[in-house]
Amino acid sequence: MVRNFIGGHTANGGSVCLMMRNEMESAAQAWAQWQHSVVQLLRADFTEALHHIGFDEVDWASWRTFYNEGRSPKAAIDRALERDF
């Protein structure tokens, strides 16, 4: 469905800002879900060493690159551990 934008608002009266906020919230939810998947996989793959790893113990700034590249959580772990060669 194509919406016409007129004066910063959609033709149906909704604001562009609201649409942008919804997209940002959706992106934030996707990032959070991806992060939790990484933690779960790390715990599962490295039960002995990382079973109790906490969400806050991960350097997410470093992992964000993998997310931005479109890697799945498993592919990101493989790349971080250089298991993808």
N, C-alpha and C positions, 0 to 999 in steps of 0.2 A: 504494500500500500504506500503510495507516494503522498507526502504531506507538503503543502505549500507553506513556506515561511513568509510571514508578512510582519514587518516591524519588530522582529525579535520574538514573535509568537507564532504558533502554528495556526493554521486556518481554523482548527477546531477549538481554539482558545487556550490550549496548554502552552506553557512557557518553554522556550528553548533551554533555559537554565534548569528546569525540572528534568527535562530529558537528559541533559548532560550529567546531572547529579545521579540519576538512575544508572547511567552507563558507568560512572565512576564507582558507585556502590557495587555494581555487578562485577567490575574488574577487581575491586578489593576483596570481594567474596571468593572469586576464582583464585586469587593469590593466596588467601588464607587456607582455602581447601587444598591447594597444591602443597603448601608448607606442611600441613598436617599429614598429608600423604607421604611426604619425604620422611618425617619423623617416624611414622608407622613402619615404613620400609626399612629405615635404619635399625629400628628396634628388632624387626623380624630377621633381617639379614645378618645382624651382628649381635645376636642374643647375649653372648658372653660379655662383650665389651660395652655395648650400648643399650642394653635392655632398659636401663633407668634414665636414659637421656631425656632431658626436659626440653620443651619447646624453646625456652629462653636461653638454652645452652648452645644453640645453633647460630652461627654467624650468617644471618639471613641476607645481609648486604652482598656477601660473596655468592650466595645461591641465586640471587635475583637475576644474575646474568643468564643462568641456565633457563630460568623461567621465561625471561624475555626472548630467548632464542627459540622458544616453543618446545623445549624438551619436556618429556613426561617426567614425573618424579623418579621413576626407575632409570631412565636415560640420564638424568642429571646426576644421580648417584654413581652410575657407571662412569660417567665422564669425570666426576670429581675424584674418583678412585682410579682413574685411567684404566678401567676395565673394558673400554669400548674400542680398543684397537684390534 
